[in-house]
Amino acid sequence: MTKKLFGTDGIRGTSNIEPMTAETALKVGMAAAVQFIRGDHRHQVVIGKDTRLSGYLLEPALTAGFISMGMDVVLVGPMPTPGVAMLTRSLRADLGVMISASHNPFEDNGIKLFGPDGYKLSDGVEAEIEARVNSDMNGDMAHAARLGKARRLDDARGRYNEYVKQTFPKGLRLDGLKIALDCANGAAYKVGPEVLWELGAEIVPIGVTPDGININKGCGSTDTDCLCSMVSAHGADIGIALDGDADRLLIADENGALVDGDQILGLIAGDWAANGRLAGGGVVSTVMSNLGLQQYLTRLGLDLIRTQVGDRYVVERMRGGGYNLGGEQSGHVVLSDYSTTGDGLIAALQVLAVIVASGKAASQVCRVFEPLPQVLKNVPINGAKPLQDNAVKKAITEGENRLGNTGRLLIRPSGTEPVVRVMAEGEDEVLVASVVGDIAAVIEQASK
């Protein structure tokens, strides 16, 4: 069954334009409710959101959809995506929903669905829900006496706060550390500073004044210039940047130099392996991860298992192979001992634990390997399908030949944005940049 509504991370699009309309959100709520109503007990769904203005449009529409099918709704307000997954399990709900477009600008929004186990839904289940959206569901609607109810969970943020803090090693505190924390004017704008402050850190807050349209704007993990400059300006020991729904992070050391997700994975893998905590004998990441990470893990006697891009595919492989650490170069870090999805705050605490235990500066701890030169360019395609163009196919073949056995080329359409991502890496930085530029130019021409 082919999916058109769902992408690699739920449903996503421009707010108030299909599929991100109140009408479609209503139908998604109805369809998801039918999918997960099993048995005669009162069924329940947890709905969280980030700080986008359009959340006020989509949240009531989804709520109405679930209620119309007889499912009770628990509203938790602005909450990191992993917090919604955690509360879905904690409240023994039948379903969890996060309204967010993650790192995208405020104009976009999205709907992510979690099963009762807190994991994102499989492709198959999403396809079944999509089929229901496109069908007549009037016969499934609840009778008047069986309509659902909605209530707000006032202490939702506090519950997630306590859960996150429990993942930090007992006996350690963050006393004496000054941390620049960029919450991207997003879902973690309150809980992020609270968690770190309660563990003893001095906080330099950034991106904690959301107004509905400034999420990810000039801040967060997709725009780290502000974080890096604030670390230097305030003499912070480390900088932490979350994205709009706080399921990913990047780090800046005390010099304002950026540390990406590959380095974070390598750091945690080395620490956990040394302490007998790493399960499966390796780390799961995607085809985007740098070859330098793979070489570093090999030196430690560990494997790097690659998947297609998307944290849901990382999680599926982790579950299938018994791994407890995985993630993406972009900063999604999945620690399955604690969470069912990427969690920027929990991952940040694992990095901070290594720094505190070592007594060393972030710059001495957070870079565990030398990355190979890697260049990534996003090419807008405006609805075109340039990868089917013969000139593009020829340019890709020529690029592969130029890189030879010393490099790697990856071309893929984004699952969340109208762009084709062109990535290459290899030992020769000039050659890598040239290959990416040449292929991108041909794709741009084919997309006109």
C-alpha positions in Angstrom: 0.0 0.0 0.0 1.6 3.3 -1.1 1.6 6.3 1.2 1.1 9.8 0.0 0.0 11.6 3.2 2.7 10.3 5.5 6.4 11.0 4.9 9.6 9.8 6.6 8.5 11.6 9.9 4.7 11.6 10.0 2.7 14.1 8.1 4.2 17.5 7.3 3.5 20.6 5.2 2.7 24.3 5.1 0.2 25.3 7.7 -3.4 25.8 6.5 -2.5 24.3 3.1 -3.2 20.6 2.4 -2.4 18.4 4.2 -1.8 20.7 7.1 -5.4 21.9 7.3 -8.0 21.6 10.1 -10.1 19.3 7.8 -7.3 16.8 7.3 -6.2 16.9 10.9 -9.8 16.1 11.9 -9.8 13.1 9.6 -6.4 11.9 10.8 -7.7 12.1 14.4 -10.8 10.1 13.4 -8.8 7.5 11.4 -6.1 7.0 14.1 -8.8 6.6 16.7 -10.5 3.8 14.7 -7.1 2.2 14.2 -6.3 2.1 17.9 -9.7 1.5 19.5 -9.4 -2.1 20.6 -11.7 -3.5 23.2 -14.4 -1.9 25.4 -12.2 0.1 27.8 -12.1 3.9 27.7 -9.5 4.7 25.1 -7.1 7.6 25.5 -4.7 9.7 23.4 -2.0 12.1 24.5 -1.6 15.2 22.4 1.4 17.6 22.6 2.7 20.3 20.4 5.6 22.8 19.9 5.2 26.6 19.9 4.1 27.2 16.3 1.1 29.5 15.8 -0.6 26.8 13.7 -0.7 24.5 16.7 -3.8 26.4 17.8 -5.4 25.3 14.4 -4.4 21.7 14.4 -4.7 20.8 18.1 -8.5 21.4 18.4 -9.1 19.7 15.0 -7.3 16.6 16.1 -9.0 16.7 19.4 -12.4 16.8 17.8 -11.5 13.9 15.5 -10.5 11.7 18.5 -13.5 12.7 20.6 -15.9 12.0 17.7 -14.8 8.4 17.7 -15.1 7.9 21.4 -11.5 8.4 22.5 -10.6 10.6 25.5 -7.9 13.3 24.9 -5.2 14.4 27.3 -3.7 17.7 26.3 -0.2 18.4 27.5 0.6 21.7 25.7 4.1 22.6 24.6 6.2 19.5 25.2 9.3 17.9 23.5 8.5 15.1 21.2 10.2 12.5 23.5 8.1 13.8 26.3 4.9 13.0 24.4 6.3 9.5 23.8 7.2 9.1 27.4 3.8 10.3 28.7 2.0 8.0 26.2 3.6 5.0 27.9 3.4 6.5 31.5 -0.4 7.2 31.2 -1.0 3.8 29.5 -2.6 5.7 26.6 -3.6 4.0 23.4 -1.9 6.6 21.2 0.3 9.6 21.3 0.4 12.6 18.9 3.0 15.3 18.5 2.1 18.4 16.5 5.4 19.7 15.2 7.5 20.2 12.1 10.7 19.7 14.2 13.5 21.9 12.7 11.4 23.4 9.9 10.4 27.1 9.9 7.2 28.3 11.6 5.1 28.3 8.4 5.3 24.4 8.4 3.8 22.0 10.8 3.4 18.3 11.2 1.7 15.4 12.9 3.7 12.6 14.4 1.9 9.5 15.8 3.2 7.1 18.5 1.8 3.7 19.4 1.0 2.7 23.0 4.5 1.5 23.4 5.8 5.0 22.7 7.4 4.1 19.4 6.6 5.8 16.1 4.3 3.9 13.9 5.4 1.5 11.2 5.0 2.2 7.5 2.3 -0.4 7.4 0.2 1.1 10.2 0.6 4.6 8.7 -0.6 3.2 5.4 -3.7 1.7 7.1 -4.5 5.0 8.8 -4.0 6.9 5.5 -6.5 4.5 3.8 -9.0 5.3 6.5 -8.5 9.0 6.0 -9.5 8.6 2.4 -12.6 6.5 3.3 -16.1 7.1 4.7 -15.8 6.8 8.5 -19.3 7.9 9.4 -20.2 4.4 10.4 -17.4 4.3 12.9 -18.4 7.5 14.8 -19.4 7.1 18.4 -22.9 7.4 19.7 -23.7 10.5 21.7 -23.2 8.8 25.1 -19.9 7.3 24.0 -18.2 10.5 22.8 -14.8 11.2 24.3 -13.7 13.9 26.7 -10.7 16.2 26.7 -8.7 17.3 29.8 -5.5 19.2 30.3 -2.6 17.5 32.2 -1.3 20.4 34.2 1.8 18.7 35.6 2.9 17.2 32.3 6.1 19.3 32.1 7.0 18.4 35.7 6.6 14.7 35.0 8.9 14.8 32.0 11.4 17.0 33.9 11.8 14.4 36.6 12.1 11.6 34.1 14.9 13.3 32.3 16.8 14.1 35.5 16.7 10.4 36.5 18.8 9.6 33.5 21.8 11.6 34.8 24.2 9.4 36.8 23.5 9.5 40.5 26.2 11.2 42.5 27.0 13.7 39.8 25.9 17.3 39.6 26.4 20.2 37.2 27.7 22.6 39.9 30.2 25.0 38.5 29.3 24.5 34.9 28.0 27.5 32.9 25.9 26.2 30.0 24.5 28.2 27.1 21.2 26.5 26.2 19.4 27.3 23.0 15.9 26.0 23.0 15.0 27.3 19.5 12.0 29.1 20.8 10.4 25.7 20.7 8.9 22.9 22.8 11.7 22.8 25.4 11.7 26.5 26.1 10.7 25.9 29.8 11.7 22.3 30.6 15.2 22.6 29.2 16.5 25.4 31.4 14.6 23.9 34.4 16.3 20.5 34.1 19.8 21.8 33.8 19.3 24.4 36.5 17.9 21.9 38.9 21.0 19.7 38.4 23.2 22.7 39.4 24.2 24.4 36.2 24.3 28.1 35.6 22.2 28.8 32.5 22.7 31.3 29.7 19.2 31.0 28.1 18.8 31.4 24.3 15.6 30.9 22.3 13.2 30.8 25.3 10.7 33.5 24.3 8.5 31.9 21.7 5.9 34.1 20.0 4.4 31.5 17.6 6.5 32.6 14.6 10.1 32.7 15.8 10.6 28.9 16.3 14.0 27.8 14.8 14.4 31.4 13.5 18.1 32.4 13.9 18.4 29.9 16.7 18.4 26.2 17.6 20.3 23.2 16.2 19.8 24.3 12.5 21.2 27.8 13.0 24.0 27.6 15.6 25.8 30.9 15.0 24.0 32.5 17.9 24.8 29.7 20.3 28.5 29.6 19.3 28.9 33.4 19.8 27.0 33.3 23.1 29.3 30.6 24.4 32.3 32.8 23.7 30.7 36.0 24.9 29.5 34.6 28.2 32.5 32.4 28.9 30.3 29.3 29.0 31.8 25.9 29.5 29.6 24.4 26.8 26.7 25.2 24.5 23.7 23.0 23.8 21.3 23.7 20.9 18.0 21.9 20.6 15.6 22.0 17.7 11.9 23.0 17.6 10.6 19.8 19.2 13.8 19.0 21.2 14.3 15.5 19.7 17.8 16.5 18.5 20.8 18.5 19.7 24.2 19.9 18.7 26.9 21.0 21.0 29.4 23.9 21.0 32.6 23.5 23.1 34.0 26.3 25.3 35.7 27.9 22.3 32.4 28.1 20.4 33.4 25.3 18.0 30.5 23.1 16.9 30.2 19.4 17.7 27.8 17.4 15.5 25.7 14.3 16.1 28.4 11.9 14.8 30.9 13.1 17.4 28.2 12.8 20.1 27.4 9.2 19.1 31.2 8.4 19.1 31.6 10.0 22.6 28.7 8.1 24.2 29.6 4.9 22.4 33.2 5.0 23.8 32.0 5.8 27.3 29.3 3.2 27.4 31.6 0.6 25.9 34.3 1.3 28.5 31.7 0.9 31.2 30.0 -2.2 29.9 26.8 -0.4 29.1 26.8 -0.6 25.2 24.5 -3.3 23.9 24.8 -5.1 20.6 28.5 -4.4 20.1 27.9 -1.3 17.9 26.0 1.8 17.0 23.2 2.3 14.6 23.3 5.4 12.4 22.4 6.4 8.8 24.0 6.5 5.4 24.8 10.2 6.2 27.2 9.5 9.1 30.8 10.4 8.4 33.4 7.7 7.6 35.5 9.0 10.4 32.9 7.8 12.9 33.0 4.3 11.3 36.8 4.2 11.5 36.8 5.4 15.1 34.3 2.7 16.1 36.3 0.1 14.3 39.3 1.0 16.4 37.2 0.4 19.5 36.1 -3.0 18.2 32.6 -1.8 17.5 30.4 -1.9 14.4 28.6 1.0 12.7 25.3 -0.3 11.3 23.8 2.1 8.7 20.2 2.6 7.8 18.3 4.9 5.4 17.8 8.4 6.7 15.2 8.9 9.4 15.4 8.3 13.1 12.4 5.9 12.9 14.5 3.6 10.7 17.4 3.9 13.2 15.1 2.9 16.0 13.7 -0.1 14.0 17.2 -1.4 13.4 18.1 -0.9 17.1 15.1 -2.8 18.2 15.7 -5.6 15.7 19.4 -6.0 16.6 19.4 -5.4 20.3 21.4 -2.1 20.2 20.8 0.7 22.8 22.6 3.6 21.0 21.8 5.1 17.6 21.2 8.3 15.9 21.9 10.7 13.1 24.6 13.2 12.2 22.0 15.9 12.4 21.8 15.4 16.2 19.1 12.8 16.7 20.5 10.6 19.4 18.4 7.6 20.5 19.3 6.1 23.9 16.9 3.2 24.1 17.7 2.5 27.8 15.8 5.7 28.4 13.7 6.7 25.4 11.8 5.3 22.4 12.9 8.2 20.2 15.5 10.9 19.9 15.8 13.0 23.0 18.0 16.1 22.9 18.0 16.7 26.7 18.7 13.2 27.7 21.5 12.9 25.2 22.9 16.3 26.4 23.0 14.9 30.0 25.0 11.9 28.8 27.6 14.2 27.3 27.7 16.4 30.3 28.1 13.3 32.5 31.3 12.4 30.6 32.6 16.0 30.9 31.9 16.2 34.7 33.4 12.7 35.4 36.5 13.5 33.4 37.1 17.0 34.8 38.2 18.1 31.4 37.0 20.8 29.1 34.4 20.1 26.4 37.0 20.6 23.7 39.1 17.8 25.1 36.2 15.4 25.5 33.7 16.0 22.7 35.8 15.4 19.6 36.7 11.7 19.5 37.7 11.4 15.8 38.8 13.4 12.9 36.0 13.6 10.3 36.7 13.1 6.6 35.8 16.1 4.5 32.1 16.0 3.8 30.0 18.4 1.8 26.2 18.5 1.7 24.0 20.7 -0.5 20.2 20.9 -0.6 18.9 21.6 -4.0 15.3 22.9 -4.3 13.3 20.9 -6.8 9.8 22.6 -6.8 7.9 19.4 -7.4 10.2 18.2 -10.2 11.7 14.7 -10.3 15.2 15.4 -11.5 16.7 12.1 -10.4 14.9 10.5 -13.4 16.6 12.9 -15.8 19.4 11.3 -17.9 21.7 14.3 -17.6 21.4 14.0 -13.8 22.1 10.3 -13.9 25.2 10.9 -16.0 26.5 13.6 -13.6 26.0 11.2 -10.7 28.0 8.4 -12.5 30.8 10.8 -13.3 30.9 12.0 -9.7 31.2 8.5 -8.4 34.0 7.8 -10.9 35.9 10.9 -9.8 35.7 10.0 -6.1 36.7 6.4 -6.8 37.4 4.1 -3.8 38.5 7.0 -1.5 35.1 8.7 -1.2 31.4 8.2 -1.0 28.5 9.9 -2.8 24.9 10.0 -1.6 22.0 11.6 -3.6 18.5 11.4 -2.1 15.2 13.4 -2.1 14.3 14.7 1.3 11.4 13.1 3.1 10.4 16.4 4.8 11.3 19.2 2.4 11.0 19.8 -1.4 14.8 19.4 -1.9 17.3 16.8 -3.2 20.2 16.4 -0.8 23.6 15.9 -2.5 26.3 14.7 -0.2 29.8 13.5 -0.9 32.8 12.8 1.4 36.4 11.7 0.8 40.0 12.4 1.6 40.3 15.3 -0.9 38.1 18.2 0.3 38.5 20.2 -3.0 37.5 17.2 -5.1 34.5 16.5 -2.8 33.3 20.1 -3.0 33.7 20.1 -6.8 31.7 16.8 -7.2 28.8 18.1 -5.1 28.8 21.5 -6.9 28.7 19.9 -10.4 25.9 17.5 -9.5 23.9 20.1 -7.8 24.1 22.4 -10.8 22.8 19.7 -13.1 19.9 18.9 -10.7 19.1 22.6 -10.6 19.0 22.8 -14.3 16.8 19.7 -14.6 14.3 21.1 -12.0 13.6 24.3 -13.9 
